[in-house]
Amino acid sequence: MSASAVKDNVPPRLVDAPEKQQPEKSPKAYRGFVGGVFSGIAKLSVGHPFDTIKVRLQTTDKSHFRGPLDCLLTTLRNEGVKGIYKGATPPLVGWMFMDSLMLGSLSVYRRLLNDNYFNSRRPGEEQKKLPVLGHAAAGVMAGWTVSFIAGPVEHIKARLQVQYQADKSKRLYSGPIDCLKKTYMNHGVRGIYHGLSATLLFRTFFCFWWGTYDVFTRAFQNNTNLSAPAINFWAGGLSAQVFWITSYPSDVVKQRVMTDPLGAGRRFPRWRDAAKAVYREAGWKGYWRGFVPCFLRAFPANAMALVAFEGVMRALPE
């Protein structure tokens, strides 16, 4: 999301541009695509170790790790630094597509909602800003859209992250490609998209992310003298934390579903079965297992992703 979008608090090209400005659309799309690649690299570099610890805590019982710090130290001791970056390749490869689809569809849905539902206008009238509810609704729709790419990426990542064997020869999957091949050969496309319903449920909570992003953006614009990049940094980081506070239980359920055996021994035919199992095993606390590393990751990972994105956008030619 560019600095100009934050400044005006509306998606790019919300107001129809003059005909002579139409050729500028292609360079902007190109810059956003390249910026999204670097955004994904920054987000993964900062956030993936936190994510590995989170997933391992979510998918094991209390006897395996005493807490986040014990999980981190045990992983480093047994598997080295590579252990906390297990499963990093799928999200790294997929993130440029996910960011591109996420931000692109978000802008489209914002414009469609604003023009057709919230602030429909007659020709010549000034376009009003999309309200918070509109931003929240667009976030849900964009979340559902990106789920069809994010679902398989997160599925492969999760299965790689819960391989605890230090000896590579003892692991079921040698890497993401091997995991993808074996999953497809044994279970077809349905196996690749295992956990899609849980993914859609989880990304429904994007309403809180993009709704509060708009709230924080307006607050910083009206009450501070921060620059547009600084507003991006703080609003992006804070809204990401609000998102995780509201969505975390659904993420625990999603990870349980995605790491469930695909063939014989499958425990959770539906996401509701996984939700019941979490409560049965640990009560309400089970839905928050692994929350600390996730919450600590949310701000720096998303804030740095925006810093990288904005930096590349400014460096590239118009």
Secondary structure, DSSP 4 states (H G I P E B T S, - for coil): --HHHHHHTS-TT-SPPPGGGGGGHHHHHHHHHHHHHHHHHHHHHHHHHHHHHHHHHHTS-TTT-SSHHHHHHHHHHHH-HHHHTTT-HHHHHHHHHHHHHHHHHHHHHHHHHIIIII----TTSPPPPPPHHHHHHHHHHHHHHHHHHHHHHHHHHHHHHT---SSGGGSS-SSHHHHHHHHHHHHHHHHHTTTHHHHHHHHTTHHHHHHHHHHHHHHHHHH----HHHHHHHHHHHHHHHHHHHHHHHHHHHHHHHTS-SSTT---SSHHHHHHHHHHHHGGGGGGTTHHHHHHHHHHHHHHHHHHHHHHHHHS--
